[in-house]
Amino acid sequence: MNKSWWKILAVVLVLFSIVGGFLFHVPAKPILNESIRNIHFHVPMWFAMIIMLAVSFVYSIKYLNKGNEFDDLMAVESANVGIVFGILGLVTGMVWANFTWGEPWSNDPKQNSSAIALLIYMAYLVLRNSMEEEQKRGKISSVYNVFAFPIMVVLLFVLPRMTDSLHPGNGGNPGFNTKDMAPELRPVFYPAVLGWILIATWITTLRYRMRKQENLIS
């Protein structure tokens, strides 16, 4: 029980955010209207993705320093889960864009940059699967991963701010930060972010333990 408290917390927070996201009062904002509820789902997915890809980045560096195969396993499993949450973030963003921008994909700089970032990480998985020798695969994919993470940061947080964008927080549009976010949203939004990050961590640790066990048996 002592080791499972954070898993219980994750389930409670996600369930709370789902119920609160659909049922709790939200501010009446022009254009956004009821679609503003998607903030409790779309944004936490991206937070979870970024955290998992950051973990993958750290473990790739650890692998390059120490050569421990289990560090490489954690790096790839974190990336796997990060990609899944990135796809969920992209899909929920497209749903939101369809209601507020008039179409699911408008070639907005933020949308394009997000898609490119995901493709870069999918290429990381393709690169790994193209090599059979473990040490070669671990070293080459780890080097790729070390460069992929800062590129992803630039694509998501730097380039969209340098041009006009419909996305909140970019191109001069207000974002969902402490100053711009309505107070009614915060009691659900923050638990949603923490809850989905914990769920992503839980899935990653499960996949890592399974892969580690398979390696030990083989």
Secondary structure, DSSP 8 states (H G I E B T S, - for coil): -TTTHHHHHHHHHHHHHHHHHHHS-----TTTGGGGGGHHHHHHHHHHHHHHHHHHHHHHHHHHHH--HHHHHHHHHHHHHHHHHHHHHHHHHHHHHHHHTSSS----HHHHHHHHHHHHHHHHHHHHHT--SHHHHHHHHHHHHHHHHHHHHIIIIIGGGGS--SSTTSTT---SSTTTS-TTTHHHHHHHHHHHHHHHHHHHHHHHHHHHHHHHH-
